[in-house]
Amino acid sequence: MFLPGSERWVLQSTLQGGKQRPRVRTYSIRRFRPEVSEFDIEI
C-alpha cells in the first residue's frame, strides 16, 4: 500500500474495476480525552 502524493489518487481509484479498487474510509475525531489517552471517532 502507498500513500498518495496528490489528489489524482481519487480519479485513479474511481477508474479501477470494483474488485481492484481499494476501500477508502473517512474518519473524524469527535472527542479527545488526553487525560485518559482516548478519543472517539465518527465513521
C-alpha distance matrix in Angstrom:
0.0 3.8 7.0 9.6 12.7 15.2 16.3 15.8 12.4 14.9 16.9 14.3 12.9 16.6 17.6 15.4 17.2 17.2 15.6 12.8 12.2 9.5 11.7 12.4 14.7 17.0 18.6 21.8 23.6 27.1 28.9 28.3 30.7 30.4 33.5 31.8 28.2 27.2 25.9 25.9 23.2 23.6 21.2
3.8 0.0 3.7 6.3 9.1 11.9 13.6 13.3 10.5 13.4 15.5 13.2 12.6 16.4 17.4 15.9 18.4 18.8 17.9 14.7 13.6 11.2 13.2 12.9 15.2 16.9 18.5 21.3 23.1 26.7 28.6 27.9 30.5 30.0 33.3 32.0 28.3 27.5 26.0 26.2 23.4 23.9 21.7
7.0 3.7 0.0 3.8 6.5 9.2 11.0 11.7 9.2 12.0 14.6 13.2 12.7 16.2 17.8 17.0 19.8 20.0 19.7 16.7 14.7 12.2 13.5 12.1 13.9 14.8 16.3 18.8 20.6 24.2 26.1 25.5 28.3 27.8 31.3 30.3 26.5 25.8 24.0 24.3 21.5 22.0 20.2
9.6 6.3 3.8 0.0 3.8 5.7 7.4 8.0 6.1 9.2 11.5 10.5 10.8 14.0 15.5 15.4 18.6 19.3 19.6 16.5 14.2 12.4 13.8 12.1 14.3 15.0 17.1 19.3 21.6 25.1 27.3 27.0 30.1 29.8 33.5 32.7 29.0 28.0 25.9 25.8 22.8 22.8 20.9
12.7 9.1 6.5 3.8 0.0 3.8 7.2 8.1 8.0 11.1 12.9 12.3 13.5 16.3 17.5 18.0 21.4 22.4 22.9 19.7 17.5 16.1 17.5 15.5 17.5 17.6 19.5 21.2 23.3 26.7 28.8 28.4 31.5 30.9 34.6 34.2 30.5 29.9 27.7 27.9 25.1 25.2 23.6
15.2 11.9 9.2 5.7 3.8 0.0 3.8 5.4 6.6 9.0 10.5 10.9 12.5 14.6 16.0 17.2 20.8 21.8 22.9 19.9 17.4 16.4 17.5 15.2 17.1 16.9 19.2 20.7 23.1 26.3 28.7 28.8 32.1 31.9 35.7 35.4 31.8 30.8 28.3 28.2 25.1 24.7 23.1
16.3 13.6 11.0 7.4 7.2 3.8 0.0 3.8 5.4 6.1 7.8 9.4 10.6 12.0 13.8 15.5 19.0 19.8 21.4 18.8 15.8 15.2 15.9 13.4 15.3 15.0 17.8 19.3 22.2 25.1 27.9 28.4 31.9 32.1 35.9 35.6 32.1 30.7 27.9 27.2 23.9 23.0 21.3
15.8 13.3 11.7 8.0 8.1 5.4 3.8 0.0 3.8 5.4 5.4 6.3 8.6 10.0 11.0 12.8 16.4 17.9 19.5 16.7 14.2 14.3 15.8 14.1 16.7 17.2 20.3 22.2 25.3 28.2 31.0 31.6 35.1 35.3 39.0 38.5 35.0 33.5 30.8 30.0 26.5 25.5 23.3
12.4 10.5 9.2 6.1 8.0 6.6 5.4 3.8 0.0 3.8 5.5 5.0 5.8 8.4 9.9 10.7 14.2 15.2 16.5 13.6 10.9 10.6 12.2 10.8 13.8 14.8 17.9 20.4 23.4 26.4 29.3 29.8 33.1 33.4 37.1 36.2 32.7 31.1 28.5 27.7 24.2 23.2 20.8
14.9 13.4 12.0 9.2 11.1 9.0 6.1 5.4 3.8 0.0 3.8 5.5 5.2 6.1 8.7 10.2 13.3 13.8 15.8 13.7 10.4 10.5 11.2 9.5 12.3 13.2 16.6 19.0 22.4 25.0 28.2 29.1 32.7 33.4 37.0 36.1 32.8 30.9 27.9 26.6 23.0 21.5 18.9
16.9 15.5 14.6 11.5 12.9 10.5 7.8 5.4 5.5 3.8 0.0 3.8 5.4 5.1 6.2 8.9 12.2 13.6 15.9 13.8 11.0 12.3 13.6 12.6 15.7 16.7 20.3 22.7 26.1 28.6 31.9 32.9 36.5 37.2 40.8 39.9 36.6 34.6 31.7 30.3 26.6 24.9 22.3
14.3 13.2 13.2 10.5 12.3 10.9 9.4 6.3 5.0 5.5 3.8 0.0 3.8 5.5 5.3 6.6 10.3 12.2 13.9 11.1 9.0 10.5 12.8 12.6 16.1 17.8 21.2 24.0 27.2 30.0 33.1 33.8 37.2 37.7 41.3 40.2 36.7 34.9 32.3 31.1 27.5 26.1 23.2
12.9 12.6 12.7 10.8 13.5 12.5 10.6 8.6 5.8 5.2 5.4 3.8 0.0 3.8 5.5 5.4 8.5 9.4 11.1 8.7 5.8 7.1 9.1 9.3 12.9 15.1 18.6 21.6 24.9 27.6 30.7 31.6 34.9 35.7 39.1 37.8 34.4 32.4 29.7 28.3 24.7 23.2 20.1
16.6 16.4 16.2 14.0 16.3 14.6 12.0 10.0 8.4 6.1 5.1 5.5 3.8 0.0 3.8 5.6 7.9 8.7 11.5 10.1 7.3 9.4 10.6 10.7 14.0 15.9 19.6 22.5 26.0 28.4 31.7 33.0 36.4 37.5 40.9 39.6 36.4 34.1 31.2 29.5 25.7 23.7 20.6
17.6 17.4 17.8 15.5 17.5 16.0 13.8 11.0 9.9 8.7 6.2 5.3 5.5 3.8 0.0 3.8 6.6 9.0 11.5 9.8 8.3 11.3 13.3 14.0 17.5 19.6 23.3 26.1 29.6 32.1 35.3 36.5 39.9 40.9 44.3 43.0 39.7 37.5 34.7 33.1 29.3 27.4 24.2
15.4 15.9 17.0 15.4 18.0 17.2 15.5 12.8 10.7 10.2 8.9 6.6 5.4 5.6 3.8 0.0 3.8 6.5 8.2 6.1 5.4 8.9 11.5 13.1 16.8 19.5 23.0 26.2 29.5 32.1 35.2 36.2 39.4 40.3 43.6 42.0 38.7 36.6 34.1 32.5 28.8 27.1 23.8
17.2 18.4 19.8 18.6 21.4 20.8 19.0 16.4 14.2 13.3 12.2 10.3 8.5 7.9 6.6 3.8 0.0 3.8 5.7 5.3 5.9 9.7 12.0 14.3 17.8 20.8 24.2 27.6 30.9 33.3 36.4 37.6 40.7 41.7 44.9 43.0 39.9 37.6 35.1 33.3 29.7 27.8 24.2
17.2 18.8 20.0 19.3 22.4 21.8 19.8 17.9 15.2 13.8 13.6 12.2 9.4 8.7 9.0 6.5 3.8 0.0 3.8 5.6 5.3 8.5 9.8 12.5 15.5 18.8 22.0 25.5 28.7 30.9 34.0 35.4 38.4 39.7 42.7 40.7 37.7 35.2 32.7 30.6 27.1 25.1 21.4
15.6 17.9 19.7 19.6 22.9 22.9 21.4 19.5 16.5 15.8 15.9 13.9 11.1 11.5 11.5 8.2 5.7 3.8 0.0 3.8 5.6 8.0 9.8 13.2 16.2 19.7 22.6 26.3 29.3 31.6 34.4 35.5 38.3 39.4 42.3 40.1 37.1 34.7 32.6 30.7 27.4 25.8 22.1
12.8 14.7 16.7 16.5 19.7 19.9 18.8 16.7 13.6 13.7 13.8 11.1 8.7 10.1 9.8 6.1 5.3 5.6 3.8 0.0 3.8 6.4 9.4 12.4 15.8 19.2 22.2 25.8 28.8 31.4 34.2 35.0 37.8 38.6 41.7 39.6 36.4 34.4 32.2 30.8 27.4 26.1 22.5
12.2 13.6 14.7 14.2 17.5 17.4 15.8 14.2 10.9 10.4 11.0 9.0 5.8 7.3 8.3 5.4 5.9 5.3 5.6 3.8 0.0 3.8 6.5 9.0 12.6 15.8 19.0 22.5 25.6 28.2 31.1 32.1 35.1 36.0 39.2 37.3 34.1 31.9 29.5 28.0 24.4 23.0 19.5
9.5 11.2 12.2 12.4 16.1 16.4 15.2 14.3 10.6 10.5 12.3 10.5 7.1 9.4 11.3 8.9 9.7 8.5 8.0 6.4 3.8 0.0 3.8 6.4 9.8 13.2 16.0 19.6 22.5 25.3 28.0 28.7 31.6 32.4 35.6 33.6 30.4 28.3 26.1 24.7 21.3 20.2 16.8
11.7 13.2 13.5 13.8 17.5 17.5 15.9 15.8 12.2 11.2 13.6 12.8 9.1 10.6 13.3 11.5 12.0 9.8 9.8 9.4 6.5 3.8 0.0 3.8 6.6 10.2 13.0 16.6 19.6 22.1 24.9 25.9 28.8 30.0 33.1 31.1 28.0 25.6 23.2 21.5 18.0 16.7 13.2
12.4 12.9 12.1 12.1 15.5 15.2 13.4 14.1 10.8 9.5 12.6 12.6 9.3 10.7 14.0 13.1 14.3 12.5 13.2 12.4 9.0 6.4 3.8 0.0 3.8 6.9 10.0 13.5 16.6 19.3 22.2 23.3 26.5 27.6 30.8 29.2 26.1 23.7 21.0 19.4 15.7 14.4 11.2
14.7 15.2 13.9 14.3 17.5 17.1 15.3 16.7 13.8 12.3 15.7 16.1 12.9 14.0 17.5 16.8 17.8 15.5 16.2 15.8 12.6 9.8 6.6 3.8 0.0 3.8 6.5 10.1 13.2 15.6 18.6 19.9 23.1 24.5 27.7 26.0 23.1 20.5 17.6 15.7 12.0 10.6 7.5
17.0 16.9 14.8 15.0 17.6 16.9 15.0 17.2 14.8 13.2 16.7 17.8 15.1 15.9 19.6 19.5 20.8 18.8 19.7 19.2 15.8 13.2 10.2 6.9 3.8 0.0 3.8 6.8 10.2 12.6 15.8 17.3 20.7 22.2 25.5 24.3 21.5 18.8 15.6 13.7 9.9 8.4 6.3
18.6 18.5 16.3 17.1 19.5 19.2 17.8 20.3 17.9 16.6 20.3 21.2 18.6 19.6 23.3 23.0 24.2 22.0 22.6 22.2 19.0 16.0 13.0 10.0 6.5 3.8 0.0 3.8 6.7 9.3 12.2 13.6 17.0 18.6 21.8 20.6 17.8 15.1 11.8 10.0 6.3 5.7 5.0
21.8 21.3 18.8 19.3 21.2 20.7 19.3 22.2 20.4 19.0 22.7 24.0 21.6 22.5 26.1 26.2 27.6 25.5 26.3 25.8 22.5 19.6 16.6 13.5 10.1 6.8 3.8 0.0 3.8 6.1 9.3 11.0 14.6 16.5 19.8 19.0 16.6 13.9 10.3 8.5 5.4 5.2 6.8
23.6 23.1 20.6 21.6 23.3 23.1 22.2 25.3 23.4 22.4 26.1 27.2 24.9 26.0 29.6 29.5 30.9 28.7 29.3 28.8 25.6 22.5 19.6 16.6 13.2 10.2 6.7 3.8 0.0 3.8 5.9 7.2 10.9 12.8 16.0 15.5 13.2 10.6 6.9 5.9 4.5 6.4 9.1
27.1 26.7 24.2 25.1 26.7 26.3 25.1 28.2 26.4 25.0 28.6 30.0 27.6 28.4 32.1 32.1 33.3 30.9 31.6 31.4 28.2 25.3 22.1 19.3 15.6 12.6 9.3 6.1 3.8 0.0 3.8 7.0 10.3 13.1 15.8 15.4 14.0 11.0 7.4 5.4 5.4 6.5 10.1
28.9 28.6 26.1 27.3 28.8 28.7 27.9 31.0 29.3 28.2 31.9 33.1 30.7 31.7 35.3 35.2 36.4 34.0 34.4 34.2 31.1 28.0 24.9 22.2 18.6 15.8 12.2 9.3 5.9 3.8 0.0 3.8 6.7 9.8 12.2 12.0 11.1 8.4 5.4 5.2 7.3 9.5 13.1
28.3 27.9 25.5 27.0 28.4 28.8 28.4 31.6 29.8 29.1 32.9 33.8 31.6 33.0 36.5 36.2 37.6 35.4 35.5 35.0 32.1 28.7 25.9 23.3 19.9 17.3 13.6 11.0 7.2 7.0 3.8 0.0 3.8 6.1 9.0 9.2 7.9 6.2 4.3 6.6 9.0 12.1 15.3
30.7 30.5 28.3 30.1 31.5 32.1 31.9 35.1 33.1 32.7 36.5 37.2 34.9 36.4 39.9 39.4 40.7 38.4 38.3 37.8 35.1 31.6 28.8 26.5 23.1 20.7 17.0 14.6 10.9 10.3 6.7 3.8 0.0 3.8 5.5 5.9 6.0 5.2 5.8 8.7 11.9 15.1 18.3
30.4 30.0 27.8 29.8 30.9 31.9 32.1 35.3 33.4 33.4 37.2 37.7 35.7 37.5 40.9 40.3 41.7 39.7 39.4 38.6 36.0 32.4 30.0 27.6 24.5 22.2 18.6 16.5 12.8 13.1 9.8 6.1 3.8 0.0 3.8 5.4 4.6 6.4 8.0 11.5 14.3 17.8 20.6
33.5 33.3 31.3 33.5 34.6 35.7 35.9 39.0 37.1 37.0 40.8 41.3 39.1 40.9 44.3 43.6 44.9 42.7 42.3 41.7 39.2 35.6 33.1 30.8 27.7 25.5 21.8 19.8 16.0 15.8 12.2 9.0 5.5 3.8 0.0 3.8 5.8 8.0 10.4 13.7 17.0 20.4 23.3
31.8 32.0 30.3 32.7 34.2 35.4 35.6 38.5 36.2 36.1 39.9 40.2 37.8 39.6 43.0 42.0 43.0 40.7 40.1 39.6 37.3 33.6 31.1 29.2 26.0 24.3 20.6 19.0 15.5 15.4 12.0 9.2 5.9 5.4 3.8 0.0 3.8 5.6 8.9 12.1 15.4 19.0 21.6
28.2 28.3 26.5 29.0 30.5 31.8 32.1 35.0 32.7 32.8 36.6 36.7 34.4 36.4 39.7 38.7 39.9 37.7 37.1 36.4 34.1 30.4 28.0 26.1 23.1 21.5 17.8 16.6 13.2 14.0 11.1 7.9 6.0 4.6 5.8 3.8 0.0 3.8 7.1 10.7 13.4 17.2 19.5
27.2 27.5 25.8 28.0 29.9 30.8 30.7 33.5 31.1 30.9 34.6 34.9 32.4 34.1 37.5 36.6 37.6 35.2 34.7 34.4 31.9 28.3 25.6 23.7 20.5 18.8 15.1 13.9 10.6 11.0 8.4 6.2 5.2 6.4 8.0 5.6 3.8 0.0 3.8 7.0 10.0 13.7 16.1
25.9 26.0 24.0 25.9 27.7 28.3 27.9 30.8 28.5 27.9 31.7 32.3 29.7 31.2 34.7 34.1 35.1 32.7 32.6 32.2 29.5 26.1 23.2 21.0 17.6 15.6 11.8 10.3 6.9 7.4 5.4 4.3 5.8 8.0 10.4 8.9 7.1 3.8 0.0 3.8 6.6 10.2 12.9
25.9 26.2 24.3 25.8 27.9 28.2 27.2 30.0 27.7 26.6 30.3 31.1 28.3 29.5 33.1 32.5 33.3 30.6 30.7 30.8 28.0 24.7 21.5 19.4 15.7 13.7 10.0 8.5 5.9 5.4 5.2 6.6 8.7 11.5 13.7 12.1 10.7 7.0 3.8 0.0 3.8 6.9 9.9
23.2 23.4 21.5 22.8 25.1 25.1 23.9 26.5 24.2 23.0 26.6 27.5 24.7 25.7 29.3 28.8 29.7 27.1 27.4 27.4 24.4 21.3 18.0 15.7 12.0 9.9 6.3 5.4 4.5 5.4 7.3 9.0 11.9 14.3 17.0 15.4 13.4 10.0 6.6 3.8 0.0 3.8 6.4
23.6 23.9 22.0 22.8 25.2 24.7 23.0 25.5 23.2 21.5 24.9 26.1 23.2 23.7 27.4 27.1 27.8 25.1 25.8 26.1 23.0 20.2 16.7 14.4 10.6 8.4 5.7 5.2 6.4 6.5 9.5 12.1 15.1 17.8 20.4 19.0 17.2 13.7 10.2 6.9 3.8 0.0 3.8
21.2 21.7 20.2 20.9 23.6 23.1 21.3 23.3 20.8 18.9 22.3 23.2 20.1 20.6 24.2 23.8 24.2 21.4 22.1 22.5 19.5 16.8 13.2 11.2 7.5 6.3 5.0 6.8 9.1 10.1 13.1 15.3 18.3 20.6 23.3 21.6 19.5 16.1 12.9 9.9 6.4 3.8 0.0
